[in-house]
Amino acid sequence: MFQLLEAFCAVVEAGSISRATERLHLTQPAITRQLRALERELGAVLLTRTPHGVELTPVGRAVLVHAREALAAVRAARETAGSFGSASSSGGSAAPRLRIAAGLMATLYVLPPVVARFRARHPDAVVDLRPTHWRTAVERLLGYEVDAAVVASVVRSAQVRATPIVADPLLLVGPPLRSGVASVARLSELSGRTLLVLAAGTGLHDQVQTVLRRRKIAAELVEHPTAETIKSAVALGVGLSILPRSAVREEMRAGKLSGRRIADWPGATRTVQLLVRAEGRPPKAVEELREMLLEEYGGLRAPVTRAQEPEGP
């Protein structure tokens, strides 16, 4: 909220978003997103654009008074805390807060052990984990609703930076293998079969549908709300599925399901990424989460890159 109020006051004082960019060291689109996030948070329009810049609405004029007071109070608090020296001399520091939006698969199968480690290290930490579709996760990140997003879909955008965490191979998932069944699968096995998939619009659904269309393989797609319901249905013999290895690891170890590598699909993998906004610096808690994720999964220790907007089918 502090960043949003700071952007609002800076734009008002500068008289336009373009002139506020120098003061805030942000791009115009970034400032616009902050203003929209603040208006969404307050449920009111604060500024209107004119040929000469921006003008406050009646609500904006009323909010401006409190915004300036809030900024002054935060700065005073920082100065007061700083006067006491380091956290060790002042008897500790505030509990960290993690605000993460994550894709459904990452929420279920990638983040739990890392979030548990984070909580163990910071028992007083506030962890706000918001499971959602990957597109919504990215929107929440750019809307300043969260500080990081963890998704496995391919993304292309100059507005965020991505750290690859782990490559999660996709497997053809079925009941335990019978004798005589090849240990390596081929997409052609799905022709005329029932394939259980997540709902349309999810990254995995789009990825599977795209490869089937390109290979001209006619399979009956039956949507399920979660990977857990898919796994239960596969175990009962309802159909096959294509899922990340992380989602079926435990069932494969227990002999409840089989997961076979798909030999004729070279791109059968999903790279889990940690996304942060390109402008500014992420909170220390997010940096710590990043290191924990890389430690937990061995990481693709590639340099931080520009993330990518989702590729079309």
Number of C-alpha atoms within 10 A of each C-alpha: 13 12 14 20 20 17 25 27 18 20 25 19 12 16 16 18 23 17 15 22 19 13 12 16 12 16 15 17 13 20 23 17 16 23 25 21 19 24 17 12 12 11 10 14 16 22 21 11 11 9 5 8 16 17 17 17 14 11 12 19 15 12 19 17 11 12 19 15 12 16 16 12 12 13 12 12 12 11 11 11 14 12 10 12 10 12 12 9 9 12 8 9 11 8 12 17 17 22 20 24 29 29 25 22 26 22 19 16 15 24 18 12 13 19 18 12 16 19 15 11 10 13 12 12 16 13 15 12 17 17 19 19 18 26 18 15 25 26 14 20 21 22 20 21 18 21 21 31 30 28 31 24 23 18 20 15 13 14 19 23 20 26 23 24 27 20 19 18 16 24 24 23 27 22 20 15 15 8 7 6 8 10 12 13 19 14 15 15 12 19 14 11 15 16 22 26 25 23 16 13 12 18 22 22 18 18 20 19 16 14 16 16 12 9 11 11 17 14 18 15 19 14 14 16 11 14 21 13 13 25 26 13 18 22 19 11 11 16 21 23 25 24 28 22 22 17 20 21 14 12 15 16 10 10 11 17 20 22 25 18 18 20 13 12 14 7 12 20 19 21 17 24 27 24 30 28 24 19 14 10 10 14 15 12 17 22 14 12 19 21 13 19 23 17 12 16 13 12 19 15 11 10 9 12 14 19 23 16 16 14 11 8 10
